[in-house]
Amino acid sequence: MDQLFSVHKFTSTQAKKMSGFIFELHNHDFEELVICSKGELIHFIDFKNSILETPIASFVSKGKLHRVTFGADENGCYPEGWIFRFKSTFIPESRFQLYANFHEYANVQIEKGRCFDRVGSICNLMCDEASQEVPDYAIIRSLLSSLFIMIESERRKNEPVEPLLQSTQNITFKSFLQILEDNFRRDMNVDFYADKLNMSTRNLNLICQNILQKSVSEIIETRKLTEAKALLLSSDKTISEIGYELGYNEKAYFTNVFKKKAGMTPSEFRNEMNKLMS
């Protein structure tokens, strides 16, 4: 993708035509946000296949393996909505607002009525600005940021946190994720990340629990596991090579950790995913 930003508004008619195609599992060198107002979305992401009710937002971060299929809902309606694609540099905070590499929150249900009406209005405003002869990307960037804030608000509706505390914790948490992204392939413990952030391991754990309901150790393992799954699907590397690349010096230890988290060994996972993709 050469452009900083692009948007495509699709209709039910277009989605119906696309429903007959079987798309391959793939990843992008850009960020992608799909908003659907109706119909049925079948999304393979985070290494599982989900049939999703609409309205919904699906955020696919750069490099994440996924596959989208359109289907009809119980009323025979096919999806309609918007697909936004943009470079990470266009709105850098997007990778951390939905914490896409560290959890399984890629798909967020949006409440029907006023909430989705506002989401749709922002989407249409971006479409309108992008269609201008000389689009004002400052306007589009601001609208896209607002859209992410609204989606994140939907995700957190059942996880209320005091606003000022939430803002402070989010800043620290984003810093933690940035440090983690640079270091998760190394065998570094929780103390390493707490020291980098000039805070105690206890406080870092409290922030991670408040935001993702996971400890620092669990988030580190989740990031490693996500990368391991991606490598198992997208490369021909051996189990030992993948484990070593992620800081596990012994194949048996890597296999045990993987099985504990994924419910199957790396070899079993690779075989199951290959069957599913075929």
N, C-alpha and C positions, 0 to 999 in steps of 0.2 A: 504494500500500500504506500503510494507516494504522497497522498494528501494528508494534511494534518487532521482533517475532519471530513466525514461524509455522512449523509443520512438518506435512507430509502424508506418511503412509506409504501406499505404493501396492502393490497385489498384481499378480501375473501376469495375472489375469483382467482387471483394470482396464487394464493396459498393452496387452493384446491388443485391447480395444475401442478404445483411443486410437490404435493402430497404423494404423487406417483413415483417420485424419484427416491432412490436409496442413496443417501450421501455417505461418503466415507468419513471415518473418524479423522479429525484434522485439528490443527492448531493455527493460530495467527501470529503475525509479528506486530499486531495492534490490539487495542482493547475493543470489545464489542458489547453493546447493550441492546437487548431485544425487549421491546415492550409490546405485549399483546392485550387487546381489549376484549376479545371473544374467541371462541373456538377452542381447540385442544392443542397443546404443545407437548410433544414427546421429546424429552431432552436427555441425552446421554452425557453426563458430566460428573466430575468427582467419582468416576469409575462405577457409576450405577445409572440405570435407565429409569426415568421418572415420567409418568403421565401427569401433566400439570393442568389444573383448572385455571381459567382466566377470570379477571385481569391478573396479569403477572409481569414481573420484570426479571429477566435473566441476564446476569452480568458474567461475561466470559473474559477473564483477564488474559493478557498476552502470554502465549505459550501453553495455555491450558487445553488439554485434549477434550474435544466434545463433538457432538453430532445432534442436529435439530431436525425433527420431522414434524410436519404439520398434519393435523387430523381434525375430523369433525366432532363437535360435541353432541350431546344427546338430542339437541334440536336440529342437528344437521348443518350447523354453522361452522365454517372454516375460519381460522384466525385472521385477524387484521391488526395492523399496528405499525410499528416503526423499528428500523434497525439502524443504530448509530455505531459508527466505526471511527476510531480516532487514535492517534499516536499517544503513547504514554506521556510524552512531553507536553501534549496539548493541555492536559489537566492531570498533573502528576498524582494528586491526592486520591484519584479514583481507585488506584490499586489498594489503598489502605482504608478507604471509607467502607468498603464491604469486605475487607480482609480476605480477599478471594483465595489466596494461596494457603490459608491457614485454618480453614473450616469447610463446612459443606452448606454454606448459605448462598450459593450462586443464584438460586431461584427464590424470589420474594413475592408472596401473594400481596396484592394491593386491594384494599377495600373498595367495593363498588360504591357508586354514588359520588358524593362531593370529592372524596380523596382522588379517585381515578379521573374525575372530570378535570381536576387541577393538573394532574400528570399529563393528560391528553392535551390540555391547553399549552403547557410548556413545550411538549413535543411538536405541536403545530407551529408555535412561534419559532422554534429552531429550524423547522422545515422551510418556513417562509423566509427567514434570514439567509439560510444556505442557498436558496434559489435566486437571490439577488445577483445582479451582474458583478457587483463587488461586495461580497458578504463581509460584515463586520464581525470578525472572529472573537473580539472582546465580548460582544453581546452573546454570541453562541457559547463561549466558555462560561460566562456567568449563568446562563440558562441551564447548561449541562451540570454545573456545580449544584444549582438549586434542585435539579432533578435527582441527583445522587443523595442530597440531604433528605428529600422527601421519601425516597426508597428506604434509606437507612432508618428514618423515623418509623416507617411501617414495620421494619424488622424488629425494632426495639419496643414496640407497643406493649409487649408483655414482660418487658425487662426494664421497668422504670428506674432511672438513676437521677439523683439531684443534679440539675443542669450545670451548675458551676463545677461540681466534682466531676461530672461526665466530661466537660470540656478539658479540664486539666488532665484527667486520666487518658483521654484520647490522644493528647499531644505526646505524653510519655509512651503510650502504647504504640503509636505510629513510629516513634524513634526506635523502640525495641524491635519492631518488625523490620525496619530498615537495616538495623545491625544484624538481625537474624538472617536476612536475605544474603548478606555478605559473608556469613560465617557458618551457616547450617551444615555445610559439607565437612566442617572440622569437628573434632571430638571435644567440644567446649561445654562446660557445665553451667548451671544456673548462675553461679557466682560470677562467671566471666561477664554475662550480660548485665547483671546488677551493677558490677563495678564500672562498666562502660557508661551506665546511666547515672552513676554517682548516687546510688540508692541501695537500700538493704534488699536482700532476696525476699524477705517477708513482704515488703511494700510492693515489689514487682509482682509477686504472686497474687496479692490482693487485687491489683489493677487487672491482671489477666483473668482472674476469676470473675470480676465485675463485668468485664466486657465480653469474654468468650466462654465463661464458665469452665475454664480449663486452667490448670497450673502451667507455669513456665515450662516445666519438663514435658508436659503433654503437648504443648504447642510446638516445641522443638521437635519432638518425635513425629507430630502430625506433618510438619514441613518436610522432614526427611522421608516419611512414608509417601507423601504426595509425589516427591521427586522420584522415589524408587519405583512407584507405579508407572509414572510417565516413562521412565527409562526401560522398564520391562516391556512396555507396549511399543515404544518408538525406536528401540535399538536392538541389536543382536548381542549385546554385552552379556556375559555370563552372570550368574547370581553373585559369585565372588567378586567380580569386577565392579558390579553396581554397589555392593555392600562396602567395598574398599573406598569407592569414590565418595561415599556418604559418611565416612569416618568409622565404619565397622571393620576392624581388622580380621575378624574371624567369621567365616561363612556361617557356621552353626549359630553364633550369637545373633547375627543379622537375620537369619531365618526364623529364630525363636521370637525376636522382637516383632518382625513382620507378621508372623502368624498370630501373635497375641493381639495385635491391633487390627489386622485385616480378616482374621478368622480362617486363613489358609496360608500355605507356604508361598513364597515368591513364584516357584514353578507352577503350582496349582493356579495361582492368580493369572499368570501369563497364559496358561492353557485355556482357562475359563473366558478371559477377555478375547482371545483369538477366536474362540467359538462364537461368542456373542457378536463380534464384529463381522464375522463371515455369514 
